[in-house]
């Protein structure tokens, strides 16, 4: 049985891309706000290098900002904030496609050793 501390649930407001070998990317306006260390976070926001998904804080994220060329291209999933393979590889990931939900389970310390 999984408890609240081992299972993290959130609905898709972003895209998950297994073809991206980094932690992910943010739209330019979101990236600017995330990296702005001069303003205090408000309303559940965090600043670089942390992130919040589904109310859970994720540390040590290396997200990049999208450039204008990618936003204007035909690749529509690049017009959303995204999570890459490097971030996903840290968790046991389950996709519930009919309900547009992704589950992330943090592995135990022992599973990382063996």
Buried (B, 14 or more C-beta within 10 A) or exposed (E): EEEEEEBBBBEBEBBBBEEBEBBBBBBBEBBEBBEEEEEEEEEEEBBBBBBEBBEBEBEEBEBBBBEEEBEEEEEEEBBBBBBBBBBBEBBEBEEEEEEEBBBBEBEEEEEEEE
